[in-house]
Amino acid sequence: MPRTEKGRKTCYPARVNEVISRKIELGGVHPYRAYAALRAKARNRSSFVLTTKQGGATHTTVGFLAKMEAAFPAPTNMGEALHAAVGELPPKDADEALVDACFRDVIVISAFDMVMPLFALNAWPSQLFVGREIRELASVTFEHETGAISITATNPNVVERCVRVMSEAPEIAPLPAISAQAPEYFAHAPAESVFLKQLARAEKRLSFGELKDLRLARKIMMQPFDADPFNVFRALAENDEYTHSFFVDLPLSPSFGPFAVAAAGKHRAVVNAADGPAAISKSLSDIAHVEQTAGAPAKEALTALREIEADPRGMRGGVLARLRPGGAVELYRADVAVVLDEEQFQFVGSSSVHTGRDAEAHTRAVEDDVRAELIAIARAQALAAAASG
């Protein structure tokens, strides 16, 4: 049984009345193994896992048993939305420990399409939502180097249940190494005939001379074949190139269909909500690196793509935002991302338009751009196939 140490704090009343904070030792239980067990016990509740590497230290935070879920309709200015999500800040002279306890994780995932309002542009016509939000989660924080584990919740029963589930967590199967560079079956969107017209329009727009670069996107879709999106996340997280990785699982609810995001990246920022919506918007714009995903100059490229591309791009290039004690907003860009939506894996790649390059060559370049996602899905599918015998 794990050794435990229990503390109780009374919080700033505008937030919650009580939180239970506990530190435990679990003899080397890996954070992903712990998350898999917690997720399995509450498959009908939203959850997340976030791993960050900074200054030689690695931390993983697991949030589970979310009590609230919402969506940001398009067009939403995410700077203003995140500022509003922070809500009322505690008094400046409030006890620091109470502030920490009262500000529990709030996770917001927003699509690449969030950049449109930041440049005073309208979203794509088919864009319904630019972000999803989950609030009021119990959380577990793991320090990889020391093995320290901290649990925070507002219900002592949740803490006890968490300790029990993690201490009994079964092992998770390692992901297989594979030689394949992509799954066997996948499809592209839009259809070839539509994409040819988009490519022709993009080449014509480039010929005007106002753009230095224009990156046209294609969406890739495939059936999971029983692959768990969490295993796609594990495959992406193994890449040492990335300084953070996250997985957000939003099961079927009365308001939304099931949705999951597996992502990793190396661009992040921290901004204080007290600096206002404009400061948050600037940080979002800075880490979006629009020139790398849409073209240059950024606003002109986005304007052109708004006219050329028929569909929103989704999470690749989007951001996970985490609201933290004292009004800090942590922003983590998804440089690579796979979404499970409408019972399909979906993700988007882009490539620079070159005059004279045909649609097939451009599509191959797009597939090279999303090679990390393709390999991660292939490994998750191989693990599912091995499990089914």
N, C-alpha and C positions, 0 to 999 in steps of 0.2 A: 504493500500500500504506500502511496506517496506521503511524504512528510509535508505538513501544511503549516501555514502561519496566517492567522486571520486578523483583519482590521476592519473597523467600521467607521464611516465618516458621514457627517451630516452636511448636505450641500446647500449652496445658494438656492433659496426657495423658488426662484423663477425657473429653475431647471428641474431638478428632481429632489425628492426628500431624503433619499438615502442611497448610497452605493455600497456594495460589498467588494472589497479588494483583497485578493489572496495571492500569496506567492507559494509556489509548489515546486517540487522536484519529481521528475518522472523517469529518471534513469535513461535519458537519451532518446526519448520518443521524438521522431522527426516532426516538424510542424505540419508537413503535408499529410503525414499519416494521421496526426491528430485532427486536422481539418476534415479529411475524408471520413473519419469516424463521426465527427460532429454533424457533418452534412448528411450522412446516411441516417442519423437519428431524427432529422428534421427536414426531410426532402421537400416539404410544402412551405418552407420559410426561406426568405432570401438570405444570402450570406456572401462573404467575400474573403479573399486571402490576398495579402499584399506583402511582397518581399522587397526590401531595399538594401543596397550595399553602399556604404559611405564611410570614408576614413578608415578602411580596414575592418569595419564591423558590419555584420549582417543581421538584420532584424526581420522577423515575420510577424505580421498582425493578422489575426483571424477574427472576423466579425460574424456573428450568427444570431438567429432568432430575431431578425428585424421585425419591428412593430409597425412600420409605416413604409409605404412605397408610393411614389408619385412620378409623373412625367412632365417634362418641359415641352410644351407645344412649339412648333416652328411658326414664325421666327422668334426665338428667344435670345436676348442678349445675355450670354452666360456670365459675364462680369456682374451684371445687375442681379441675376438669379442667385449666384453664389454669395454675393454680399447680403442679399435678403435671407438666404438659408442660414447664415451665421446667427441671425436674430439678435436678441438683446444680449449685450456683453455684461458680465459681472462688473461690479464696481472696481475701480483700479486698486483700492485698498483691500480687496477681498483676499482671504488666505489663499496662497498659491496652491496648496494641496486640495482645497475645496474647488478651486477653479479647474484643476486637472480632473477631478472626479466628476464634476458637473458636465464637462464637455465630452460627451461620448462620441464615438465615431459617427460621422455622417458621410456617406459615400455617394458621389454623383458621377455617373459616367456620361460623357457627352461625345457626340460624333464629330468627325472631321467637319461636318457641315455647320458646326457652331461658329466657324470662322466667318461665315457669310455676314451675319449682323455686325461683327467686329469691323468689317470693311464697308458698312452701310449698304450691303447687298441683300436682296431677298433670297430666301431658301429656294431649292428646287421645287417645282410645282407638286411633285409627289411626296415631298418631305412633310411628314406629320409630326414627328418628334425629333428634337435635337439632343435630348438627354433624359436619363432616368435617375431617380434618387431613391436611396433607402436610408432609413433613420432608426435611431434608438436600438442599437445592437448591443448585445453582450459581446465582450471582446477578450481575446487571449493574445498576449504578446510574448514572443520567443526571442531571446538573445542567443544567437547560434554559437558564439565563441564561449560563453560562460555556461550555457544550458539553463539559464534562469527563465522561469515562466511566471507570468503575472496574469491573473484573471480579474476582470471587472464586470460587474452586473448590478442591477438594482433589485435583484431577488435572490436571497440566499439559497433557495432551492435550485436556481439555475447554476450557481457556482458549484454546489455539491454534485449536480448532475454532470456538469462539465468535467470535473475532476474524475468522476467515475468513468465516463465515456472515454476520456483520453487515456486513463490508466489501463483500460481494457481494449484499446484500439488495436485491431488486427494489422498485421504487416500489409503493405501494399506492394504489388508486383512491380519489379523494375521494368522500365520501358525497353523494348528490344532495340538493338542496333540493326539498321536495315541498309541495304544498298540502293533501294529505290529512291529516286529524287522527287517522286510525286505519287499520289494515290493512282490507282488504275483507272478509275472512272471519275470524271468531273466535266462540268459544262461551263460555258462562258455566257455572259450577258453584257450588252444587248446582243440580239441575234446578229449574225454576220452581215446581213443586208443593211441593217440599221447602223452597225458599226462602220461599215464602209462609207456611208454618208457622213457620219460624224468625223471620220478621218479626213475626208475631202474638205469639210468645212474648217477643220483645224488647220490644214495646210494652207487654205485660202487666207485664214486669219493671220497666220504667221507671215504670209507674203506682204501684208500691209506694212510691216517693219516696226510696229510699236512694241512687239514682244521679242524678248531675247530667247525665251524658252516657253514651251507649252507642253504640259504633261497630260496626256489623255489616258483615262482610266478604263479598265474593264473589271467587271465583277466575276468571281469564280465561285461556283456552287457545287455541292456534292452531298450525297447521302452519308450520314455518319457510319452506317453499317455497324451499329452498336458501340461505336467509339464514344467514350465519355469525354465531353469537352474539358473536364478537369485534367485528363491525361494529355490533352493537347497543350494545356497550360504548363504542365510539368515538363513537356518536351521543349517548349519555348524558354522556360526558366532555366534550363540546363546550360544555355548559351552564355558564356562568360562575357560576351560583348556587351550585354545589357546590364544596367545598374539597378533596374527595378523590373518587377513582373507582377501582374495581378490577374486574379480570376474573380469574376462576379457572377453569381448564379441567382437568377430571378425565376422561380418556378411559376407555374400557372396560378393566376389569381383571378378574382372576380372582374378586375379591370384590364388585365393584360394576359397575353399568351406567354408561354415559357420562353425565356431568353437567357443566354449566357455569353460572356465575353472572356476570352483567354488572350492576354496581351503581354508584351514586354517592350522595354525601351531604354533610352539613355539620356533623355532630356526631361529635366524637372525644374520646378521653381517653387519658392515659398513666398507668399505675399500676405501682408496683414490686412484683414478685412477693414480695420479702422482707417486704412488709407483710401477707402472708397471703391466704388464699382470701376472707375476708370483705371485704377492701378491693377485690379484683377484682370480686366480686359487686356491691358498691355502685356501682363505676364502670360496670359493665354496666347496672345498673338505672337509673343517672342518664342515660346516653345513649340508653336505650331509649325514653324519652319515651312511656311507656305511655298516658298520658292523651290523647295526640294520635292514637294508633292503636287503642286499645281503649275508652277512656272514662274517666270519673272518678266517684268515687275509683278509683285504679288497681286495687287488689286486688279490690274489690267488682265492678268491671267485668269483670276477667279471670275471676272466679268465675262471673259470669253467662254470659259467652261460652263458658266451658268446658262449661256445660250446654246452651247453645243451638246453637253451631256444631259441626258434625259432623266437620270436617276441620281439620288443622293449617294454619297460614297460610303457612309457608315463609319464604323469605329476606327479604321486604320488612319492614324494621324489624329485621332480623337484624344480625349483626356480623361483620366480618373482624378477627381478632386476629393480630398479628404479634409474635413473641417476639424481643427484641433484646438487645444486649450488656448484661451486668451484671444481667440479670433484669428489664429493663423489658418491660412488656406494652402495646403500642399497640392501641387499640380504635377501629375505624372503623365507624360505623353506616351501614347501607344504607337511605337514605331512599327511594330508588327502586331497583328491582331486577327483573331478568328472569332466570328460570331455564330452562335447556334440560334437560328430564328426560323420559324415556320418549318421546324424539323429538318433543317438543312444547315450544313456548315456553309458560311458565306464570308468572303473577304474580298478586298479590292487591291489591285496593283495598278501602277501607272508607269508610263514610259514617255520620254520626250518624243515629240512628233518630228519626223525628218522627211522633208519633201522627197518623194520618190520611193519611200519605203512602203511596201505593201502591207495589207492588213495582217497577213500571216506572220510576217517578220515583227510587226508591232506587238502582236499577241505573244510571240515567243519572248520578246523583251519584257512584257508584263509578267509572264510566268517566272522569268528569272528574278524579277523584282520581289516576288512573293515566295521565293524558294524556301525560306524558313518556315512559312505557314504550311506549305505543301508537305514538307518533310515531317513536321510535327503531327499533322493529321495522319500521314501514312504510318507513323510509329504508333499512334493511338489506335488506329484500325488494326495494326498487326497484333497489338496486345489484346484487343477484343477478340480477334480471331483465335489466338492461342488459348484464351480463357474458355471459349466455347468448344474447344476440342476439334 
